[in-house]
């Protein structure tokens, strides 16, 4: 008896960089991950910020430091400067949060029959993403006890974005989005705060 199988596992490599200040993501979807394809990404970064000195926070994957890359880094004449993170510290690389979000968006309850469709969907998602690591308009922590925290967000879309960022940061076991009214929650005004 033959049991049909899904086929051969395939990967779709993606390379990217995120500007912490603006949240802009620069990315490529090459055929492989190596020094040559990584320099293509860095050329895009250089084109995007042509007049700026760019400091690139880098992890220690081998093709970032290989012979191709050493030659490329030295040719930059201090215009693009690598800042090497300690080994085994992916949590310090903000691009890892973007990758976690992308993987969750692509893999959540899905199997991809074709690498081409997966590649196109990844490109579509990355084409519309802006990574926000901090905001001036919220969220605000409004209550918390022990390991439970609640965040007050401006609207439903903000709540989804906050939950995705929390889940992507790996700082909590479970993230839930709810809308009020929530029994037991209350807003204290200034007079009430002085009484406690």
ChimeraX commands (.cxc) that place a marker at each C-alpha (Angstrom):
marker #1 position 0.00,0.00,0.00 radius 0.5
marker #1 position 1.26,3.47,-0.84 radius 0.5
marker #1 position 0.57,6.41,1.40 radius 0.5
marker #1 position 0.78,9.75,-0.41 radius 0.5
marker #1 position 3.26,12.13,1.17 radius 0.5
marker #1 position 3.33,15.90,1.09 radius 0.5
marker #1 position 6.59,15.95,-0.85 radius 0.5
marker #1 position 10.08,17.19,-0.18 radius 0.5
marker #1 position 10.65,19.86,2.45 radius 0.5
marker #1 position 11.68,23.15,0.92 radius 0.5
marker #1 position 12.83,26.42,2.40 radius 0.5
marker #1 position 12.27,29.97,1.29 radius 0.5
marker #1 position 15.20,32.08,2.52 radius 0.5
marker #1 position 14.51,35.68,3.52 radius 0.5
marker #1 position 17.07,38.28,4.52 radius 0.5
marker #1 position 16.19,41.60,6.11 radius 0.5
marker #1 position 17.11,44.64,8.15 radius 0.5
marker #1 position 14.90,46.94,10.21 radius 0.5
marker #1 position 15.42,50.62,11.00 radius 0.5
marker #1 position 14.68,50.92,14.70 radius 0.5
marker #1 position 13.65,54.58,14.51 radius 0.5
marker #1 position 11.18,54.39,11.62 radius 0.5
marker #1 position 10.28,50.70,11.66 radius 0.5
marker #1 position 11.02,50.43,7.95 radius 0.5
marker #1 position 12.00,46.92,6.90 radius 0.5
marker #1 position 14.38,46.37,3.97 radius 0.5
marker #1 position 14.34,42.78,2.74 radius 0.5
marker #1 position 15.19,40.34,-0.04 radius 0.5
marker #1 position 13.99,36.85,-0.85 radius 0.5
marker #1 position 17.06,35.26,-2.45 radius 0.5
marker #1 position 17.52,31.70,-3.64 radius 0.5
marker #1 position 20.00,30.95,-0.84 radius 0.5
marker #1 position 21.54,32.48,2.27 radius 0.5
marker #1 position 25.24,33.18,1.77 radius 0.5
marker #1 position 27.72,36.04,1.64 radius 0.5
marker #1 position 26.81,37.00,-1.94 radius 0.5
marker #1 position 23.06,37.21,-1.27 radius 0.5
marker #1 position 23.67,38.99,2.03 radius 0.5
marker #1 position 25.71,41.68,0.24 radius 0.5
marker #1 position 22.68,42.19,-2.03 radius 0.5
marker #1 position 20.60,43.00,1.05 radius 0.5
marker #1 position 23.28,45.36,2.35 radius 0.5
marker #1 position 23.40,47.11,-1.03 radius 0.5
marker #1 position 19.66,47.74,-0.67 radius 0.5
marker #1 position 20.27,49.18,2.80 radius 0.5
marker #1 position 23.02,51.42,1.39 radius 0.5
marker #1 position 20.70,52.58,-1.42 radius 0.5
marker #1 position 17.88,53.29,1.05 radius 0.5
marker #1 position 20.08,55.50,3.26 radius 0.5
marker #1 position 22.64,56.85,0.76 radius 0.5
marker #1 position 23.87,59.82,2.81 radius 0.5
marker #1 position 23.89,58.27,6.27 radius 0.5
marker #1 position 26.44,56.33,8.24 radius 0.5
marker #1 position 24.55,53.14,9.04 radius 0.5
marker #1 position 25.38,50.94,12.01 radius 0.5
marker #1 position 24.13,47.41,11.41 radius 0.5
marker #1 position 23.50,45.30,14.50 radius 0.5
marker #1 position 24.60,41.85,13.39 radius 0.5
marker #1 position 24.39,38.34,14.71 radius 0.5
marker #1 position 27.21,35.88,14.17 radius 0.5
marker #1 position 25.89,33.63,11.43 radius 0.5
marker #1 position 28.86,32.36,9.42 radius 0.5
marker #1 position 28.06,34.09,6.12 radius 0.5
marker #1 position 28.05,37.50,7.89 radius 0.5
marker #1 position 31.75,37.05,8.63 radius 0.5
marker #1 position 33.02,35.00,5.68 radius 0.5
marker #1 position 35.63,36.03,3.10 radius 0.5
marker #1 position 33.06,37.65,0.80 radius 0.5
marker #1 position 31.73,39.76,3.65 radius 0.5
marker #1 position 35.15,40.75,5.01 radius 0.5
marker #1 position 36.02,42.19,1.60 radius 0.5
marker #1 position 32.64,43.91,1.38 radius 0.5
marker #1 position 32.91,45.44,4.88 radius 0.5
marker #1 position 36.39,46.83,4.20 radius 0.5
marker #1 position 35.20,48.44,0.94 radius 0.5
marker #1 position 32.52,50.42,2.82 radius 0.5
marker #1 position 35.04,52.87,4.29 radius 0.5
marker #1 position 33.07,53.25,7.52 radius 0.5
marker #1 position 29.77,54.08,5.80 radius 0.5
marker #1 position 28.10,50.81,6.80 radius 0.5
marker #1 position 29.54,49.62,10.10 radius 0.5
marker #1 position 28.81,46.22,11.62 radius 0.5
marker #1 position 28.10,46.05,15.35 radius 0.5
marker #1 position 28.54,42.40,16.34 radius 0.5
marker #1 position 26.23,41.01,19.00 radius 0.5
marker #1 position 27.54,38.41,21.42 radius 0.5
marker #1 position 26.99,34.86,20.22 radius 0.5
marker #1 position 23.70,33.15,21.09 radius 0.5
marker #1 position 21.81,36.39,21.79 radius 0.5
marker #1 position 19.07,36.52,19.14 radius 0.5
marker #1 position 16.83,38.33,21.64 radius 0.5
marker #1 position 19.06,41.41,21.23 radius 0.5
marker #1 position 18.52,41.55,17.47 radius 0.5
marker #1 position 15.28,43.42,16.74 radius 0.5
marker #1 position 15.02,41.84,13.29 radius 0.5
marker #1 position 14.38,38.53,15.05 radius 0.5
marker #1 position 11.06,39.96,16.23 radius 0.5
marker #1 position 10.11,40.68,12.63 radius 0.5
marker #1 position 11.09,37.12,11.65 radius 0.5
marker #1 position 9.02,35.70,14.50 radius 0.5
marker #1 position 6.00,37.72,13.34 radius 0.5
marker #1 position 6.51,36.62,9.73 radius 0.5
marker #1 position 6.85,32.96,10.68 radius 0.5
marker #1 position 3.70,33.13,12.79 radius 0.5
marker #1 position 1.80,34.82,9.97 radius 0.5
marker #1 position 2.97,32.25,7.43 radius 0.5
marker #1 position 2.81,29.09,9.51 radius 0.5
marker #1 position -0.28,29.64,11.63 radius 0.5
marker #1 position -2.51,26.66,10.77 radius 0.5
marker #1 position -1.11,26.45,7.24 radius 0.5
marker #1 position 0.83,24.06,5.09 radius 0.5
marker #1 position 2.22,25.37,1.84 radius 0.5
marker #1 position 2.00,23.10,-1.21 radius 0.5
marker #1 position 4.36,25.23,-3.30 radius 0.5
marker #1 position 7.45,27.21,-2.39 radius 0.5
marker #1 position 6.45,29.80,-5.01 radius 0.5
marker #1 position 3.20,30.60,-3.21 radius 0.5
marker #1 position 5.01,30.77,0.13 radius 0.5
marker #1 position 7.59,33.13,-1.37 radius 0.5
marker #1 position 4.91,35.39,-2.88 radius 0.5
marker #1 position 2.98,35.53,0.39 radius 0.5
marker #1 position 6.14,36.35,2.36 radius 0.5
marker #1 position 6.92,39.14,-0.11 radius 0.5
marker #1 position 3.38,40.50,0.20 radius 0.5
marker #1 position 3.53,40.51,4.00 radius 0.5
marker #1 position 6.98,42.11,4.12 radius 0.5
marker #1 position 5.95,44.70,1.54 radius 0.5
marker #1 position 3.34,46.08,3.91 radius 0.5
marker #1 position 5.04,45.79,7.28 radius 0.5
marker #1 position 6.34,48.54,9.53 radius 0.5
marker #1 position 7.93,47.26,12.73 radius 0.5
marker #1 position 7.10,49.36,15.79 radius 0.5
marker #1 position 9.11,48.72,18.91 radius 0.5
marker #1 position 8.01,51.80,20.82 radius 0.5
marker #1 position 5.18,54.29,20.51 radius 0.5
marker #1 position 4.27,57.56,22.12 radius 0.5
marker #1 position 0.51,56.92,22.15 radius 0.5
marker #1 position 0.38,53.64,24.05 radius 0.5
marker #1 position -0.05,50.97,24.99 radius 0.5
marker #1 position -0.25,51.70,28.66 radius 0.5
marker #1 position -0.15,49.08,31.36 radius 0.5
marker #1 position -3.29,49.63,33.36 radius 0.5
marker #1 position -3.20,46.75,35.82 radius 0.5
marker #1 position -1.14,43.79,36.73 radius 0.5
marker #1 position -0.79,41.20,39.43 radius 0.5
marker #1 position 1.85,38.54,39.50 radius 0.5
marker #1 position 2.50,37.29,36.01 radius 0.5
marker #1 position -0.68,38.82,34.52 radius 0.5
marker #1 position -0.63,42.20,32.77 radius 0.5
marker #1 position -3.37,44.11,30.96 radius 0.5
marker #1 position -2.73,46.76,28.33 radius 0.5
marker #1 position -5.11,49.55,27.37 radius 0.5
marker #1 position -4.93,50.25,23.63 radius 0.5
marker #1 position -6.43,52.99,21.50 radius 0.5
marker #1 position -8.48,50.64,19.29 radius 0.5
marker #1 position -8.89,47.03,18.15 radius 0.5
marker #1 position -6.09,47.28,15.55 radius 0.5
marker #1 position -3.68,48.62,18.17 radius 0.5
marker #1 position -4.63,45.75,20.46 radius 0.5
marker #1 position -3.83,43.22,17.73 radius 0.5
marker #1 position -0.48,44.93,17.07 radius 0.5
marker #1 position 0.39,44.95,20.78 radius 0.5
marker #1 position -0.55,41.29,21.16 radius 0.5
marker #1 position 1.54,40.35,18.11 radius 0.5
marker #1 position 4.53,42.27,19.46 radius 0.5
marker #1 position 4.22,40.66,22.89 radius 0.5
marker #1 position 3.87,37.20,21.40 radius 0.5
marker #1 position 6.79,37.87,19.07 radius 0.5
marker #1 position 9.02,39.13,21.87 radius 0.5
marker #1 position 8.73,35.80,23.65 radius 0.5
marker #1 position 8.20,37.46,27.03 radius 0.5
marker #1 position 4.93,35.75,27.86 radius 0.5
marker #1 position 3.34,32.34,27.62 radius 0.5
marker #1 position -0.11,33.46,26.43 radius 0.5
marker #1 position -1.50,36.61,24.85 radius 0.5
marker #1 position -5.21,37.32,24.63 radius 0.5
marker #1 position -7.11,40.25,23.14 radius 0.5
marker #1 position -10.33,41.27,24.86 radius 0.5
marker #1 position -12.65,44.24,24.75 radius 0.5
marker #1 position -14.47,45.83,27.66 radius 0.5
marker #1 position -16.26,46.31,29.80 radius 0.5
marker #1 position -14.23,43.98,31.94 radius 0.5
marker #1 position -15.75,43.10,35.34 radius 0.5
marker #1 position -13.60,44.30,38.19 radius 0.5
marker #1 position -11.60,46.83,36.20 radius 0.5
marker #1 position -12.04,50.46,37.15 radius 0.5
marker #1 position -10.44,53.78,36.35 radius 0.5
marker #1 position -9.25,55.81,39.31 radius 0.5
marker #1 position -9.45,59.58,39.06 radius 0.5
marker #1 position -7.01,61.86,40.89 radius 0.5
marker #1 position -9.26,62.24,43.94 radius 0.5
marker #1 position -9.62,58.49,44.33 radius 0.5
marker #1 position -5.85,57.99,43.97 radius 0.5
marker #1 position -5.23,60.29,46.94 radius 0.5
marker #1 position -7.56,58.22,49.14 radius 0.5
marker #1 position -5.58,55.00,48.73 radius 0.5
marker link #1:1,2 radius 0.2
marker link #1:2,3 radius 0.2
marker link #1:3,4 radius 0.2
marker link #1:4,5 radius 0.2
marker link #1:5,6 radius 0.2
marker link #1:6,7 radius 0.2
marker link #1:7,8 radius 0.2
marker link #1:8,9 radius 0.2
marker link #1:9,10 radius 0.2
marker link #1:10,11 radius 0.2
marker link #1:11,12 radius 0.2
marker link #1:12,13 radius 0.2
marker link #1:13,14 radius 0.2
marker link #1:14,15 radius 0.2
marker link #1:15,16 radius 0.2
marker link #1:16,17 radius 0.2
marker link #1:17,18 radius 0.2
marker link #1:18,19 radius 0.2
marker link #1:19,20 radius 0.2
marker link #1:20,21 radius 0.2
marker link #1:21,22 radius 0.2
marker link #1:22,23 radius 0.2
marker link #1:23,24 radius 0.2
marker link #1:24,25 radius 0.2
marker link #1:25,26 radius 0.2
marker link #1:26,27 radius 0.2
marker link #1:27,28 radius 0.2
marker link #1:28,29 radius 0.2
marker link #1:29,30 radius 0.2
marker link #1:30,31 radius 0.2
marker link #1:31,32 radius 0.2
marker link #1:32,33 radius 0.2
marker link #1:33,34 radius 0.2
marker link #1:34,35 radius 0.2
marker link #1:35,36 radius 0.2
marker link #1:36,37 radius 0.2
marker link #1:37,38 radius 0.2
marker link #1:38,39 radius 0.2
marker link #1:39,40 radius 0.2
marker link #1:40,41 radius 0.2
marker link #1:41,42 radius 0.2
marker link #1:42,43 radius 0.2
marker link #1:43,44 radius 0.2
marker link #1:44,45 radius 0.2
marker link #1:45,46 radius 0.2
marker link #1:46,47 radius 0.2
marker link #1:47,48 radius 0.2
marker link #1:48,49 radius 0.2
marker link #1:49,50 radius 0.2
marker link #1:50,51 radius 0.2
marker link #1:51,52 radius 0.2
marker link #1:52,53 radius 0.2
marker link #1:53,54 radius 0.2
marker link #1:54,55 radius 0.2
marker link #1:55,56 radius 0.2
marker link #1:56,57 radius 0.2
marker link #1:57,58 radius 0.2
marker link #1:58,59 radius 0.2
marker link #1:59,60 radius 0.2
marker link #1:60,61 radius 0.2
marker link #1:61,62 radius 0.2
marker link #1:62,63 radius 0.2
marker link #1:63,64 radius 0.2
marker link #1:64,65 radius 0.2
marker link #1:65,66 radius 0.2
marker link #1:66,67 radius 0.2
marker link #1:67,68 radius 0.2
marker link #1:68,69 radius 0.2
marker link #1:69,70 radius 0.2
marker link #1:70,71 radius 0.2
marker link #1:71,72 radius 0.2
marker link #1:72,73 radius 0.2
marker link #1:73,74 radius 0.2
marker link #1:74,75 radius 0.2
marker link #1:75,76 radius 0.2
marker link #1:76,77 radius 0.2
marker link #1:77,78 radius 0.2
marker link #1:78,79 radius 0.2
marker link #1:79,80 radius 0.2
marker link #1:80,81 radius 0.2
marker link #1:81,82 radius 0.2
marker link #1:82,83 radius 0.2
marker link #1:83,84 radius 0.2
marker link #1:84,85 radius 0.2
marker link #1:85,86 radius 0.2
marker link #1:86,87 radius 0.2
marker link #1:87,88 radius 0.2
marker link #1:88,89 radius 0.2
marker link #1:89,90 radius 0.2
marker link #1:90,91 radius 0.2
marker link #1:91,92 radius 0.2
marker link #1:92,93 radius 0.2
marker link #1:93,94 radius 0.2
marker link #1:94,95 radius 0.2
marker link #1:95,96 radius 0.2
marker link #1:96,97 radius 0.2
marker link #1:97,98 radius 0.2
marker link #1:98,99 radius 0.2
marker link #1:99,100 radius 0.2
marker link #1:100,101 radius 0.2
marker link #1:101,102 radius 0.2
marker link #1:102,103 radius 0.2
marker link #1:103,104 radius 0.2
marker link #1:104,105 radius 0.2
marker link #1:105,106 radius 0.2
marker link #1:106,107 radius 0.2
marker link #1:107,108 radius 0.2
marker link #1:108,109 radius 0.2
marker link #1:109,110 radius 0.2
marker link #1:110,111 radius 0.2
marker link #1:111,112 radius 0.2
marker link #1:112,113 radius 0.2
marker link #1:113,114 radius 0.2
marker link #1:114,115 radius 0.2
marker link #1:115,116 radius 0.2
marker link #1:116,117 radius 0.2
marker link #1:117,118 radius 0.2
marker link #1:118,119 radius 0.2
marker link #1:119,120 radius 0.2
marker link #1:120,121 radius 0.2
marker link #1:121,122 radius 0.2
marker link #1:122,123 radius 0.2
marker link #1:123,124 radius 0.2
marker link #1:124,125 radius 0.2
marker link #1:125,126 radius 0.2
marker link #1:126,127 radius 0.2
marker link #1:127,128 radius 0.2
marker link #1:128,129 radius 0.2
marker link #1:129,130 radius 0.2
marker link #1:130,131 radius 0.2
marker link #1:131,132 radius 0.2
marker link #1:132,133 radius 0.2
marker link #1:133,134 radius 0.2
marker link #1:134,135 radius 0.2
marker link #1:135,136 radius 0.2
marker link #1:136,137 radius 0.2
marker link #1:137,138 radius 0.2
marker link #1:138,139 radius 0.2
marker link #1:139,140 radius 0.2
marker link #1:140,141 radius 0.2
marker link #1:141,142 radius 0.2
marker link #1:142,143 radius 0.2
marker link #1:143,144 radius 0.2
marker link #1:144,145 radius 0.2
marker link #1:145,146 radius 0.2
marker link #1:146,147 radius 0.2
marker link #1:147,148 radius 0.2
marker link #1:148,149 radius 0.2
marker link #1:149,150 radius 0.2
marker link #1:150,151 radius 0.2
marker link #1:151,152 radius 0.2
marker link #1:152,153 radius 0.2
marker link #1:153,154 radius 0.2
marker link #1:154,155 radius 0.2
marker link #1:155,156 radius 0.2
marker link #1:156,157 radius 0.2
marker link #1:157,158 radius 0.2
marker link #1:158,159 radius 0.2
marker link #1:159,160 radius 0.2
marker link #1:160,161 radius 0.2
marker link #1:161,162 radius 0.2
marker link #1:162,163 radius 0.2
marker link #1:163,164 radius 0.2
marker link #1:164,165 radius 0.2
marker link #1:165,166 radius 0.2
marker link #1:166,167 radius 0.2
marker link #1:167,168 radius 0.2
marker link #1:168,169 radius 0.2
marker link #1:169,170 radius 0.2
marker link #1:170,171 radius 0.2
marker link #1:171,172 radius 0.2
marker link #1:172,173 radius 0.2
marker link #1:173,174 radius 0.2
marker link #1:174,175 radius 0.2
marker link #1:175,176 radius 0.2
marker link #1:176,177 radius 0.2
marker link #1:177,178 radius 0.2
marker link #1:178,179 radius 0.2
marker link #1:179,180 radius 0.2
marker link #1:180,181 radius 0.2
marker link #1:181,182 radius 0.2
marker link #1:182,183 radius 0.2
marker link #1:183,184 radius 0.2
marker link #1:184,185 radius 0.2
marker link #1:185,186 radius 0.2
marker link #1:186,187 radius 0.2
marker link #1:187,188 radius 0.2
marker link #1:188,189 radius 0.2
marker link #1:189,190 radius 0.2
marker link #1:190,191 radius 0.2
marker link #1:191,192 radius 0.2
marker link #1:192,193 radius 0.2
marker link #1:193,194 radius 0.2
marker link #1:194,195 radius 0.2
marker link #1:195,196 radius 0.2
view
